[in-house]
Amino acid sequence: MLVTKSYRFGRWLPQLLFVPGFDKVRLTAGNRSLDSVGGNILTGWNRKKGMVVNSRSALQHVMLEITAAIDRDQEVWITIK
């Protein structure tokens, strides 16, 4: 995983590496499946059926955790099941 500048979203976002069948998969904020076009993974909570809520605050929290780990020279992994 890297944190790189997304020109599509205009901000620094986590980018997942080595995702079979996908290129430049990112963690992003969004509320609906349409927001994940291209394989991006939405952060947030699934408290409403078919929707992800509080995605911006969840993404901010995830970014803080990832950047803190990177600052400590730790590897960051995400496992998707």
mmCIF file of the N, C-alpha and C atoms, coordinates in Angstrom:
data_MODEL
# 
_entry.id   MODEL 
# 
loop_
_atom_site.group_PDB 
_atom_site.id 
_atom_site.type_symbol 
_atom_site.label_atom_id 
_atom_site.label_alt_id 
_atom_site.label_comp_id 
_atom_site.label_asym_id 
_atom_site.label_entity_id 
_atom_site.label_seq_id 
_atom_site.pdbx_PDB_ins_code 
_atom_site.Cartn_x 
_atom_site.Cartn_y 
_atom_site.Cartn_z 
_atom_site.occupancy 
_atom_site.B_iso_or_equiv 
_atom_site.pdbx_formal_charge 
_atom_site.auth_seq_id 
_atom_site.auth_comp_id 
_atom_site.auth_asym_id 
_atom_site.auth_atom_id 
_atom_site.pdbx_PDB_model_num 
ATOM 1   N N  . MET A 1 1  ? 0.840   -1.164  0.000   1.00 0.00 ? 1  MET A N  1 
ATOM 2   C CA . MET A 1 1  ? 0.000   0.000   0.000   1.00 0.00 ? 1  MET A CA 1 
ATOM 3   C C  . MET A 1 1  ? 0.890   1.234   0.000   1.00 0.00 ? 1  MET A C  1 
ATOM 4   N N  . LEU A 1 2  ? 0.452   2.213   -0.759  1.00 0.00 ? 2  LEU A N  1 
ATOM 5   C CA . LEU A 1 2  ? 1.112   3.512   -0.798  1.00 0.00 ? 2  LEU A CA 1 
ATOM 6   C C  . LEU A 1 2  ? 0.073   4.596   -0.557  1.00 0.00 ? 2  LEU A C  1 
ATOM 7   N N  . VAL A 1 3  ? 0.519   5.754   -0.141  1.00 0.00 ? 3  VAL A N  1 
ATOM 8   C CA . VAL A 1 3  ? -0.349  6.932   -0.116  1.00 0.00 ? 3  VAL A CA 1 
ATOM 9   C C  . VAL A 1 3  ? 0.178   7.849   -1.207  1.00 0.00 ? 3  VAL A C  1 
ATOM 10  N N  . THR A 1 4  ? -0.634  8.034   -2.237  1.00 0.00 ? 4  THR A N  1 
ATOM 11  C CA . THR A 1 4  ? -0.213  8.818   -3.400  1.00 0.00 ? 4  THR A CA 1 
ATOM 12  C C  . THR A 1 4  ? -1.273  9.845   -3.753  1.00 0.00 ? 4  THR A C  1 
ATOM 13  N N  . LYS A 1 5  ? -0.856  10.829  -4.526  1.00 0.00 ? 5  LYS A N  1 
ATOM 14  C CA . LYS A 1 5  ? -1.775  11.892  -4.964  1.00 0.00 ? 5  LYS A CA 1 
ATOM 15  C C  . LYS A 1 5  ? -2.690  11.341  -6.046  1.00 0.00 ? 5  LYS A C  1 
ATOM 16  N N  . SER A 1 6  ? -3.977  11.446  -5.832  1.00 0.00 ? 6  SER A N  1 
ATOM 17  C CA . SER A 1 6  ? -4.970  11.041  -6.821  1.00 0.00 ? 6  SER A CA 1 
ATOM 18  C C  . SER A 1 6  ? -5.371  12.281  -7.613  1.00 0.00 ? 6  SER A C  1 
ATOM 19  N N  . TYR A 1 7  ? -5.069  12.273  -8.894  1.00 0.00 ? 7  TYR A N  1 
ATOM 20  C CA . TYR A 1 7  ? -5.459  13.416  -9.718  1.00 0.00 ? 7  TYR A CA 1 
ATOM 21  C C  . TYR A 1 7  ? -6.953  13.402  -9.985  1.00 0.00 ? 7  TYR A C  1 
ATOM 22  N N  . ARG A 1 8  ? -7.555  12.218  -9.975  1.00 0.00 ? 8  ARG A N  1 
ATOM 23  C CA . ARG A 1 8  ? -9.007  12.111  -10.164 1.00 0.00 ? 8  ARG A CA 1 
ATOM 24  C C  . ARG A 1 8  ? -9.759  12.732  -8.989  1.00 0.00 ? 8  ARG A C  1 
ATOM 25  N N  . PHE A 1 9  ? -9.295  12.446  -7.761  1.00 0.00 ? 9  PHE A N  1 
ATOM 26  C CA . PHE A 1 9  ? -9.972  12.941  -6.565  1.00 0.00 ? 9  PHE A CA 1 
ATOM 27  C C  . PHE A 1 9  ? -9.353  14.223  -6.006  1.00 0.00 ? 9  PHE A C  1 
ATOM 28  N N  . GLY A 1 10 ? -8.168  14.594  -6.514  1.00 0.00 ? 10 GLY A N  1 
ATOM 29  C CA . GLY A 1 10 ? -7.532  15.841  -6.105  1.00 0.00 ? 10 GLY A CA 1 
ATOM 30  C C  . GLY A 1 10 ? -6.995  15.846  -4.691  1.00 0.00 ? 10 GLY A C  1 
ATOM 31  N N  . ARG A 1 11 ? -6.620  14.690  -4.177  1.00 0.00 ? 11 ARG A N  1 
ATOM 32  C CA . ARG A 1 11 ? -6.092  14.606  -2.818  1.00 0.00 ? 11 ARG A CA 1 
ATOM 33  C C  . ARG A 1 11 ? -5.229  13.366  -2.653  1.00 0.00 ? 11 ARG A C  1 
ATOM 34  N N  . TRP A 1 12 ? -4.520  13.295  -1.528  1.00 0.00 ? 12 TRP A N  1 
ATOM 35  C CA . TRP A 1 12 ? -3.696  12.149  -1.204  1.00 0.00 ? 12 TRP A CA 1 
ATOM 36  C C  . TRP A 1 12 ? -4.592  11.051  -0.647  1.00 0.00 ? 12 TRP A C  1 
ATOM 37  N N  . LEU A 1 13 ? -4.484  9.847   -1.238  1.00 0.00 ? 13 LEU A N  1 
ATOM 38  C CA . LEU A 1 13 ? -5.318  8.728   -0.822  1.00 0.00 ? 13 LEU A CA 1 
ATOM 39  C C  . LEU A 1 13 ? -4.506  7.438   -0.806  1.00 0.00 ? 13 LEU A C  1 
ATOM 40  N N  . PRO A 1 14 ? -4.906  6.485   0.031   1.00 0.00 ? 14 PRO A N  1 
ATOM 41  C CA . PRO A 1 14 ? -4.237  5.188   0.025   1.00 0.00 ? 14 PRO A CA 1 
ATOM 42  C C  . PRO A 1 14 ? -4.495  4.461   -1.294  1.00 0.00 ? 14 PRO A C  1 
ATOM 43  N N  . GLN A 1 15 ? -3.448  3.860   -1.834  1.00 0.00 ? 15 GLN A N  1 
ATOM 44  C CA . GLN A 1 15 ? -3.547  3.092   -3.065  1.00 0.00 ? 15 GLN A CA 1 
ATOM 45  C C  . GLN A 1 15 ? -3.115  1.657   -2.777  1.00 0.00 ? 15 GLN A C  1 
ATOM 46  N N  . LEU A 1 16 ? -3.979  0.714   -3.087  1.00 0.00 ? 16 LEU A N  1 
ATOM 47  C CA . LEU A 1 16 ? -3.667  -0.693  -2.878  1.00 0.00 ? 16 LEU A CA 1 
ATOM 48  C C  . LEU A 1 16 ? -2.865  -1.210  -4.061  1.00 0.00 ? 16 LEU A C  1 
ATOM 49  N N  . LEU A 1 17 ? -1.904  -2.056  -3.771  1.00 0.00 ? 17 LEU A N  1 
ATOM 50  C CA . LEU A 1 17 ? -1.037  -2.622  -4.799  1.00 0.00 ? 17 LEU A CA 1 
ATOM 51  C C  . LEU A 1 17 ? -1.350  -4.102  -5.007  1.00 0.00 ? 17 LEU A C  1 
ATOM 52  N N  . PHE A 1 18 ? -1.074  -4.575  -6.197  1.00 0.00 ? 18 PHE A N  1 
ATOM 53  C CA . PHE A 1 18 ? -1.175  -6.001  -6.525  1.00 0.00 ? 18 PHE A CA 1 
ATOM 54  C C  . PHE A 1 18 ? -2.571  -6.571  -6.305  1.00 0.00 ? 18 PHE A C  1 
ATOM 55  N N  . VAL A 1 19 ? -3.590  -5.824  -6.728  1.00 0.00 ? 19 VAL A N  1 
ATOM 56  C CA . VAL A 1 19 ? -4.967  -6.305  -6.660  1.00 0.00 ? 19 VAL A CA 1 
ATOM 57  C C  . VAL A 1 19 ? -5.271  -6.977  -7.994  1.00 0.00 ? 19 VAL A C  1 
ATOM 58  N N  . PRO A 1 20 ? -5.469  -8.304  -7.997  1.00 0.00 ? 20 PRO A N  1 
ATOM 59  C CA . PRO A 1 20 ? -5.698  -9.005  -9.261  1.00 0.00 ? 20 PRO A CA 1 
ATOM 60  C C  . PRO A 1 20 ? -6.884  -8.432  -10.043 1.00 0.00 ? 20 PRO A C  1 
ATOM 61  N N  . GLY A 1 21 ? -6.647  -8.113  -11.295 1.00 0.00 ? 21 GLY A N  1 
ATOM 62  C CA . GLY A 1 21 ? -7.709  -7.616  -12.166 1.00 0.00 ? 21 GLY A CA 1 
ATOM 63  C C  . GLY A 1 21 ? -8.002  -6.133  -12.052 1.00 0.00 ? 21 GLY A C  1 
ATOM 64  N N  . PHE A 1 22 ? -7.281  -5.426  -11.201 1.00 0.00 ? 22 PHE A N  1 
ATOM 65  C CA . PHE A 1 22 ? -7.539  -4.003  -11.013 1.00 0.00 ? 22 PHE A CA 1 
ATOM 66  C C  . PHE A 1 22 ? -6.234  -3.218  -11.043 1.00 0.00 ? 22 PHE A C  1 
ATOM 67  N N  . ASP A 1 23 ? -6.341  -1.956  -11.408 1.00 0.00 ? 23 ASP A N  1 
ATOM 68  C CA . ASP A 1 23 ? -5.199  -1.061  -11.418 1.00 0.00 ? 23 ASP A CA 1 
ATOM 69  C C  . ASP A 1 23 ? -5.569  0.192   -10.633 1.00 0.00 ? 23 ASP A C  1 
ATOM 70  N N  . LYS A 1 24 ? -4.698  0.627   -9.748  1.00 0.00 ? 24 LYS A N  1 
ATOM 71  C CA . LYS A 1 24 ? -4.900  1.847   -8.961  1.00 0.00 ? 24 LYS A CA 1 
ATOM 72  C C  . LYS A 1 24 ? -6.183  1.813   -8.135  1.00 0.00 ? 24 LYS A C  1 
ATOM 73  N N  . VAL A 1 25 ? -6.352  0.774   -7.352  1.00 0.00 ? 25 VAL A N  1 
ATOM 74  C CA . VAL A 1 25 ? -7.475  0.700   -6.422  1.00 0.00 ? 25 VAL A CA 1 
ATOM 75  C C  . VAL A 1 25 ? -7.160  1.595   -5.236  1.00 0.00 ? 25 VAL A C  1 
ATOM 76  N N  . ARG A 1 26 ? -8.098  2.435   -4.862  1.00 0.00 ? 26 ARG A N  1 
ATOM 77  C CA . ARG A 1 26 ? -7.896  3.378   -3.759  1.00 0.00 ? 26 ARG A CA 1 
ATOM 78  C C  . ARG A 1 26 ? -8.982  3.220   -2.700  1.00 0.00 ? 26 ARG A C  1 
ATOM 79  N N  . LEU A 1 27 ? -8.647  3.647   -1.496  1.00 0.00 ? 27 LEU A N  1 
ATOM 80  C CA . LEU A 1 27 ? -9.657  3.832   -0.460  1.00 0.00 ? 27 LEU A CA 1 
ATOM 81  C C  . LEU A 1 27 ? -10.187 5.243   -0.634  1.00 0.00 ? 27 LEU A C  1 
ATOM 82  N N  . THR A 1 28 ? -11.493 5.386   -0.732  1.00 0.00 ? 28 THR A N  1 
ATOM 83  C CA . THR A 1 28 ? -12.086 6.699   -0.965  1.00 0.00 ? 28 THR A CA 1 
ATOM 84  C C  . THR A 1 28 ? -13.338 6.873   -0.114  1.00 0.00 ? 28 THR A C  1 
ATOM 85  N N  . ALA A 1 29 ? -13.820 8.088   -0.059  1.00 0.00 ? 29 ALA A N  1 
ATOM 86  C CA . ALA A 1 29 ? -15.094 8.374   0.587   1.00 0.00 ? 29 ALA A CA 1 
ATOM 87  C C  . ALA A 1 29 ? -16.194 8.256   -0.464  1.00 0.00 ? 29 ALA A C  1 
ATOM 88  N N  . GLY A 1 30 ? -17.354 7.848   -0.046  1.00 0.00 ? 30 GLY A N  1 
ATOM 89  C CA . GLY A 1 30 ? -18.502 7.737   -0.941  1.00 0.00 ? 30 GLY A CA 1 
ATOM 90  C C  . GLY A 1 30 ? -19.649 7.087   -0.209  1.00 0.00 ? 30 GLY A C  1 
ATOM 91  N N  . ASN A 1 31 ? -20.841 7.200   -0.779  1.00 0.00 ? 31 ASN A N  1 
ATOM 92  C CA . ASN A 1 31 ? -22.022 6.686   -0.102  1.00 0.00 ? 31 ASN A CA 1 
ATOM 93  C C  . ASN A 1 31 ? -22.767 5.585   -0.845  1.00 0.00 ? 31 ASN A C  1 
ATOM 94  N N  . ARG A 1 32 ? -22.518 5.467   -2.155  1.00 0.00 ? 32 ARG A N  1 
ATOM 95  C CA . ARG A 1 32 ? -23.271 4.495   -2.956  1.00 0.00 ? 32 ARG A CA 1 
ATOM 96  C C  . ARG A 1 32 ? -22.316 3.650   -3.787  1.00 0.00 ? 32 ARG A C  1 
ATOM 97  N N  . SER A 1 33 ? -22.828 2.579   -4.340  1.00 0.00 ? 33 SER A N  1 
ATOM 98  C CA . SER A 1 33 ? -21.996 1.708   -5.171  1.00 0.00 ? 33 SER A CA 1 
ATOM 99  C C  . SER A 1 33 ? -21.442 2.462   -6.375  1.00 0.00 ? 33 SER A C  1 
ATOM 100 N N  . LEU A 1 34 ? -22.161 3.447   -6.881  1.00 0.00 ? 34 LEU A N  1 
ATOM 101 C CA . LEU A 1 34 ? -21.653 4.246   -8.009  1.00 0.00 ? 34 LEU A CA 1 
ATOM 102 C C  . LEU A 1 34 ? -20.372 4.977   -7.654  1.00 0.00 ? 34 LEU A C  1 
ATOM 103 N N  . ASP A 1 35 ? -20.182 5.275   -6.377  1.00 0.00 ? 35 ASP A N  1 
ATOM 104 C CA . ASP A 1 35 ? -18.980 5.985   -5.937  1.00 0.00 ? 35 ASP A CA 1 
ATOM 105 C C  . ASP A 1 35 ? -17.743 5.094   -5.944  1.00 0.00 ? 35 ASP A C  1 
ATOM 106 N N  . SER A 1 36 ? -17.934 3.797   -6.132  1.00 0.00 ? 36 SER A N  1 
ATOM 107 C CA . SER A 1 36 ? -16.804 2.870   -6.118  1.00 0.00 ? 36 SER A CA 1 
ATOM 108 C C  . SER A 1 36 ? -16.459 2.358   -7.517  1.00 0.00 ? 36 SER A C  1 
ATOM 109 N N  . VAL A 1 37 ? -16.899 3.061   -8.550  1.00 0.00 ? 37 VAL A N  1 
ATOM 110 C CA . VAL A 1 37 ? -16.609 2.661   -9.920  1.00 0.00 ? 37 VAL A CA 1 
ATOM 111 C C  . VAL A 1 37 ? -15.099 2.566   -10.121 1.00 0.00 ? 37 VAL A C  1 
ATOM 112 N N  . GLY A 1 38 ? -14.658 1.531   -10.807 1.00 0.00 ? 38 GLY A N  1 
ATOM 113 C CA . GLY A 1 38 ? -13.237 1.328   -11.049 1.00 0.00 ? 38 GLY A CA 1 
ATOM 114 C C  . GLY A 1 38 ? -12.572 0.472   -9.997  1.00 0.00 ? 38 GLY A C  1 
ATOM 115 N N  . GLY A 1 39 ? -13.357 -0.024  -9.031  1.00 0.00 ? 39 GLY A N  1 
ATOM 116 C CA . GLY A 1 39 ? -12.794 -0.902  -8.024  1.00 0.00 ? 39 GLY A CA 1 
ATOM 117 C C  . GLY A 1 39 ? -12.371 -0.223  -6.741  1.00 0.00 ? 39 GLY A C  1 
ATOM 118 N N  . ASN A 1 40 ? -12.626 1.076   -6.607  1.00 0.00 ? 40 ASN A N  1 
ATOM 119 C CA . ASN A 1 40 ? -12.265 1.758   -5.365  1.00 0.00 ? 40 ASN A CA 1 
ATOM 120 C C  . ASN A 1 40 ? -13.084 1.212   -4.201  1.00 0.00 ? 40 ASN A C  1 
ATOM 121 N N  . ILE A 1 41 ? -12.484 1.251   -3.026  1.00 0.00 ? 41 ILE A N  1 
ATOM 122 C CA . ILE A 1 41 ? -13.117 0.734   -1.821  1.00 0.00 ? 41 ILE A CA 1 
ATOM 123 C C  . ILE A 1 41 ? -13.583 1.916   -0.977  1.00 0.00 ? 41 ILE A C  1 
ATOM 124 N N  . LEU A 1 42 ? -14.860 1.916   -0.635  1.00 0.00 ? 42 LEU A N  1 
ATOM 125 C CA . LEU A 1 42 ? -15.424 3.008   0.155   1.00 0.00 ? 42 LEU A CA 1 
ATOM 126 C C  . LEU A 1 42 ? -15.206 2.760   1.640   1.00 0.00 ? 42 LEU A C  1 
ATOM 127 N N  . THR A 1 43 ? -14.798 3.795   2.343   1.00 0.00 ? 43 THR A N  1 
ATOM 128 C CA . THR A 1 43 ? -14.678 3.721   3.796   1.00 0.00 ? 43 THR A CA 1 
ATOM 129 C C  . THR A 1 43 ? -15.981 4.194   4.411   1.00 0.00 ? 43 THR A C  1 
ATOM 130 N N  . GLY A 1 44 ? -16.277 3.723   5.600   1.00 0.00 ? 44 GLY A N  1 
ATOM 131 C CA . GLY A 1 44 ? -17.482 4.172   6.284   1.00 0.00 ? 44 GLY A CA 1 
ATOM 132 C C  . GLY A 1 44 ? -18.147 3.028   7.006   1.00 0.00 ? 44 GLY A C  1 
ATOM 133 N N  . TRP A 1 45 ? -19.385 3.247   7.396   1.00 0.00 ? 45 TRP A N  1 
ATOM 134 C CA . TRP A 1 45 ? -20.167 2.261   8.117   1.00 0.00 ? 45 TRP A CA 1 
ATOM 135 C C  . TRP A 1 45 ? -21.400 1.933   7.296   1.00 0.00 ? 45 TRP A C  1 
ATOM 136 N N  . ASN A 1 46 ? -21.809 0.688   7.352   1.00 0.00 ? 46 ASN A N  1 
ATOM 137 C CA . ASN A 1 46 ? -22.978 0.228   6.611   1.00 0.00 ? 46 ASN A CA 1 
ATOM 138 C C  . ASN A 1 46 ? -24.159 0.174   7.567   1.00 0.00 ? 46 ASN A C  1 
ATOM 139 N N  . ARG A 1 47 ? -24.672 1.339   7.934   1.00 0.00 ? 47 ARG A N  1 
ATOM 140 C CA . ARG A 1 47 ? -25.779 1.409   8.889   1.00 0.00 ? 47 ARG A CA 1 
ATOM 141 C C  . ARG A 1 47 ? -27.127 1.537   8.203   1.00 0.00 ? 47 ARG A C  1 
ATOM 142 N N  . LYS A 1 48 ? -27.103 1.839   6.910   1.00 0.00 ? 48 LYS A N  1 
ATOM 143 C CA . LYS A 1 48 ? -28.328 1.893   6.115   1.00 0.00 ? 48 LYS A CA 1 
ATOM 144 C C  . LYS A 1 48 ? -28.161 0.913   4.970   1.00 0.00 ? 48 LYS A C  1 
ATOM 145 N N  . LYS A 1 49 ? -29.150 0.086   4.754   1.00 0.00 ? 49 LYS A N  1 
ATOM 146 C CA . LYS A 1 49 ? -29.060 -0.928  3.712   1.00 0.00 ? 49 LYS A CA 1 
ATOM 147 C C  . LYS A 1 49 ? -28.752 -0.280  2.361   1.00 0.00 ? 49 LYS A C  1 
ATOM 148 N N  . GLY A 1 50 ? -27.671 -0.757  1.737   1.00 0.00 ? 50 GLY A N  1 
ATOM 149 C CA . GLY A 1 50 ? -27.299 -0.262  0.421   1.00 0.00 ? 50 GLY A CA 1 
ATOM 150 C C  . GLY A 1 50 ? -26.511 1.034   0.427   1.00 0.00 ? 50 GLY A C  1 
ATOM 151 N N  . MET A 1 51 ? -26.168 1.543   1.617   1.00 0.00 ? 51 MET A N  1 
ATOM 152 C CA . MET A 1 51 ? -25.432 2.798   1.706   1.00 0.00 ? 51 MET A CA 1 
ATOM 153 C C  . MET A 1 51 ? -24.269 2.682   2.676   1.00 0.00 ? 51 MET A C  1 
ATOM 154 N N  . VAL A 1 52 ? -23.232 3.446   2.397   1.00 0.00 ? 52 VAL A N  1 
ATOM 155 C CA . VAL A 1 52 ? -22.119 3.615   3.319   1.00 0.00 ? 52 VAL A CA 1 
ATOM 156 C C  . VAL A 1 52 ? -22.275 5.011   3.907   1.00 0.00 ? 52 VAL A C  1 
ATOM 157 N N  . VAL A 1 53 ? -22.266 5.122   5.228   1.00 0.00 ? 53 VAL A N  1 
ATOM 158 C CA . VAL A 1 53 ? -22.481 6.424   5.862   1.00 0.00 ? 53 VAL A CA 1 
ATOM 159 C C  . VAL A 1 53 ? -21.230 6.862   6.616   1.00 0.00 ? 53 VAL A C  1 
ATOM 160 N N  . ASN A 1 54 ? -21.130 8.162   6.837   1.00 0.00 ? 54 ASN A N  1 
ATOM 161 C CA . ASN A 1 54 ? -19.999 8.782   7.540   1.00 0.00 ? 54 ASN A CA 1 
ATOM 162 C C  . ASN A 1 54 ? -18.675 8.441   6.876   1.00 0.00 ? 54 ASN A C  1 
ATOM 163 N N  . SER A 1 55 ? -18.670 8.411   5.550   1.00 0.00 ? 55 SER A N  1 
ATOM 164 C CA . SER A 1 55 ? -17.482 7.954   4.825   1.00 0.00 ? 55 SER A CA 1 
ATOM 165 C C  . SER A 1 55 ? -16.316 8.922   4.930   1.00 0.00 ? 55 SER A C  1 
ATOM 166 N N  . ARG A 1 56 ? -16.574 10.210  4.947   1.00 0.00 ? 56 ARG A N  1 
ATOM 167 C CA . ARG A 1 56 ? -15.466 11.171  5.036   1.00 0.00 ? 56 ARG A CA 1 
ATOM 168 C C  . ARG A 1 56 ? -14.743 11.074  6.368   1.00 0.00 ? 56 ARG A C  1 
ATOM 169 N N  . SER A 1 57 ? -15.500 10.979  7.453   1.00 0.00 ? 57 SER A N  1 
ATOM 170 C CA . SER A 1 57 ? -14.838 10.865  8.766   1.00 0.00 ? 57 SER A CA 1 
ATOM 171 C C  . SER A 1 57 ? -14.117 9.525   8.885   1.00 0.00 ? 57 SER A C  1 
ATOM 172 N N  . ALA A 1 58 ? -14.684 8.467   8.312   1.00 0.00 ? 58 ALA A N  1 
ATOM 173 C CA . ALA A 1 58 ? -14.014 7.166   8.337   1.00 0.00 ? 58 ALA A CA 1 
ATOM 174 C C  . ALA A 1 58 ? -12.722 7.215   7.533   1.00 0.00 ? 58 ALA A C  1 
ATOM 175 N N  . LEU A 1 59 ? -12.751 7.855   6.366   1.00 0.00 ? 59 LEU A N  1 
ATOM 176 C CA . LEU A 1 59 ? -11.540 7.970   5.553   1.00 0.00 ? 59 LEU A CA 1 
ATOM 177 C C  . LEU A 1 59 ? -10.481 8.780   6.288   1.00 0.00 ? 59 LEU A C  1 
ATOM 178 N N  . GLN A 1 60 ? -10.880 9.846   6.951   1.00 0.00 ? 60 GLN A N  1 
ATOM 179 C CA . GLN A 1 60 ? -9.925  10.651  7.718   1.00 0.00 ? 60 GLN A CA 1 
ATOM 180 C C  . GLN A 1 60 ? -9.279  9.805   8.817   1.00 0.00 ? 60 GLN A C  1 
ATOM 181 N N  . HIS A 1 61 ? -10.063 9.000   9.504   1.00 0.00 ? 61 HIS A N  1 
ATOM 182 C CA . HIS A 1 61 ? -9.538  8.131   10.559  1.00 0.00 ? 61 HIS A CA 1 
ATOM 183 C C  . HIS A 1 61 ? -8.567  7.101   9.975   1.00 0.00 ? 61 HIS A C  1 
ATOM 184 N N  . VAL A 1 62 ? -8.941  6.478   8.875   1.00 0.00 ? 62 VAL A N  1 
ATOM 185 C CA . VAL A 1 62 ? -8.080  5.483   8.235   1.00 0.00 ? 62 VAL A CA 1 
ATOM 186 C C  . VAL A 1 62 ? -6.776  6.130   7.774   1.00 0.00 ? 62 VAL A C  1 
ATOM 187 N N  . MET A 1 63 ? -6.859  7.319   7.191   1.00 0.00 ? 63 MET A N  1 
ATOM 188 C CA . MET A 1 63 ? -5.657  8.024   6.731   1.00 0.00 ? 63 MET A CA 1 
ATOM 189 C C  . MET A 1 63 ? -4.716  8.318   7.895   1.00 0.00 ? 63 MET A C  1 
ATOM 190 N N  . LEU A 1 64 ? -5.255  8.735   9.031   1.00 0.00 ? 64 LEU A N  1 
ATOM 191 C CA . LEU A 1 64 ? -4.426  9.006   10.205  1.00 0.00 ? 64 LEU A CA 1 
ATOM 192 C C  . LEU A 1 64 ? -3.709  7.742   10.664  1.00 0.00 ? 64 LEU A C  1 
ATOM 193 N N  . GLU A 1 65 ? -4.423  6.625   10.692  1.00 0.00 ? 65 GLU A N  1 
ATOM 194 C CA . GLU A 1 65 ? -3.825  5.355   11.112  1.00 0.00 ? 65 GLU A CA 1 
ATOM 195 C C  . GLU A 1 65 ? -2.739  4.907   10.131  1.00 0.00 ? 65 GLU A C  1 
ATOM 196 N N  . ILE A 1 66 ? -3.014  5.023   8.844   1.00 0.00 ? 66 ILE A N  1 
ATOM 197 C CA . ILE A 1 66 ? -2.044  4.598   7.824   1.00 0.00 ? 66 ILE A CA 1 
ATOM 198 C C  . ILE A 1 66 ? -0.799  5.469   7.860   1.00 0.00 ? 66 ILE A C  1 
ATOM 199 N N  . THR A 1 67 ? -0.984  6.780   7.889   1.00 0.00 ? 67 THR A N  1 
ATOM 200 C CA . THR A 1 67 ? 0.187   7.665   7.871   1.00 0.00 ? 67 THR A CA 1 
ATOM 201 C C  . THR A 1 67 ? 1.006   7.518   9.157   1.00 0.00 ? 67 THR A C  1 
ATOM 202 N N  . ALA A 1 68 ? 0.348   7.277   10.292  1.00 0.00 ? 68 ALA A N  1 
ATOM 203 C CA . ALA A 1 68 ? 1.087   7.059   11.542  1.00 0.00 ? 68 ALA A CA 1 
ATOM 204 C C  . ALA A 1 68 ? 1.927   5.789   11.445  1.00 0.00 ? 68 ALA A C  1 
ATOM 205 N N  . ALA A 1 69 ? 1.371   4.736   10.872  1.00 0.00 ? 69 ALA A N  1 
ATOM 206 C CA . ALA A 1 69 ? 2.121   3.483   10.710  1.00 0.00 ? 69 ALA A CA 1 
ATOM 207 C C  . ALA A 1 69 ? 3.295   3.682   9.753   1.00 0.00 ? 69 ALA A C  1 
ATOM 208 N N  . ILE A 1 70 ? 3.066   4.385   8.672   1.00 0.00 ? 70 ILE A N  1 
ATOM 209 C CA . ILE A 1 70 ? 4.143   4.655   7.711   1.00 0.00 ? 70 ILE A CA 1 
ATOM 210 C C  . ILE A 1 70 ? 5.241   5.484   8.366   1.00 0.00 ? 70 ILE A C  1 
ATOM 211 N N  . ASP A 1 71 ? 4.865   6.473   9.175   1.00 0.00 ? 71 ASP A N  1 
ATOM 212 C CA . ASP A 1 71 ? 5.854   7.296   9.888   1.00 0.00 ? 71 ASP A CA 1 
ATOM 213 C C  . ASP A 1 71 ? 6.703   6.462   10.847  1.00 0.00 ? 71 ASP A C  1 
ATOM 214 N N  . ARG A 1 72 ? 6.129   5.353   11.344  1.00 0.00 ? 72 ARG A N  1 
ATOM 215 C CA . ARG A 1 72 ? 6.874   4.452   12.230  1.00 0.00 ? 72 ARG A CA 1 
ATOM 216 C C  . ARG A 1 72 ? 7.621   3.379   11.440  1.00 0.00 ? 72 ARG A C  1 
ATOM 217 N N  . ASP A 1 73 ? 7.674   3.533   10.119  1.00 0.00 ? 73 ASP A N  1 
ATOM 218 C CA . ASP A 1 73 ? 8.315   2.563   9.217   1.00 0.00 ? 73 ASP A CA 1 
ATOM 219 C C  . ASP A 1 73 ? 7.681   1.177   9.300   1.00 0.00 ? 73 ASP A C  1 
ATOM 220 N N  . GLN A 1 74 ? 6.392   1.135   9.551   1.00 0.00 ? 74 GLN A N  1 
ATOM 221 C CA . GLN A 1 74 ? 5.676   -0.125  9.576   1.00 0.00 ? 74 GLN A CA 1 
ATOM 222 C C  . GLN A 1 74 ? 5.012   -0.368  8.218   1.00 0.00 ? 74 GLN A C  1 
ATOM 223 N N  . GLU A 1 75 ? 4.915   -1.631  7.843   1.00 0.00 ? 75 GLU A N  1 
ATOM 224 C CA . GLU A 1 75 ? 4.183   -1.968  6.639   1.00 0.00 ? 75 GLU A CA 1 
ATOM 225 C C  . GLU A 1 75 ? 2.688   -1.882  6.932   1.00 0.00 ? 75 GLU A C  1 
ATOM 226 N N  . VAL A 1 76 ? 1.915   -1.526  5.920   1.00 0.00 ? 76 VAL A N  1 
ATOM 227 C CA . VAL A 1 76 ? 0.467   -1.446  6.057   1.00 0.00 ? 76 VAL A CA 1 
ATOM 228 C C  . VAL A 1 76 ? -0.160  -2.426  5.068   1.00 0.00 ? 76 VAL A C  1 
ATOM 229 N N  . TRP A 1 77 ? -0.991  -3.309  5.581   1.00 0.00 ? 77 TRP A N  1 
ATOM 230 C CA . TRP A 1 77 ? -1.651  -4.308  4.764   1.00 0.00 ? 77 TRP A CA 1 
ATOM 231 C C  . TRP A 1 77 ? -3.156  -4.223  4.974   1.00 0.00 ? 77 TRP A C  1 
ATOM 232 N N  . ILE A 1 78 ? -3.886  -4.462  3.911   1.00 0.00 ? 78 ILE A N  1 
ATOM 233 C CA . ILE A 1 78 ? -5.347  -4.582  4.006   1.00 0.00 ? 78 ILE A CA 1 
ATOM 234 C C  . ILE A 1 78 ? -5.715  -5.915  3.386   1.00 0.00 ? 78 ILE A C  1 
ATOM 235 N N  . THR A 1 79 ? -6.457  -6.712  4.129   1.00 0.00 ? 79 THR A N  1 
ATOM 236 C CA . THR A 1 79 ? -6.917  -8.002  3.634   1.00 0.00 ? 79 THR A CA 1 
ATOM 237 C C  . THR A 1 79 ? -8.408  -7.896  3.335   1.00 0.00 ? 79 THR A C  1 
ATOM 238 N N  . ILE A 1 80 ? -8.782  -8.271  2.131   1.00 0.00 ? 80 ILE A N  1 
ATOM 239 C CA . ILE A 1 80 ? -10.174 -8.212  1.728   1.00 0.00 ? 80 ILE A CA 1 
ATOM 240 C C  . ILE A 1 80 ? -10.669 -9.648  1.576   1.00 0.00 ? 80 ILE A C  1 
ATOM 241 N N  . LYS A 1 81 ? -11.724 -9.963  2.280   1.00 0.00 ? 81 LYS A N  1 
ATOM 242 C CA . LYS A 1 81 ? -12.265 -11.323 2.248   1.00 0.00 ? 81 LYS A CA 1 
ATOM 243 C C  . LYS A 1 81 ? -13.605 -11.352 1.580   1.00 0.00 ? 81 LYS A C  1 
# 
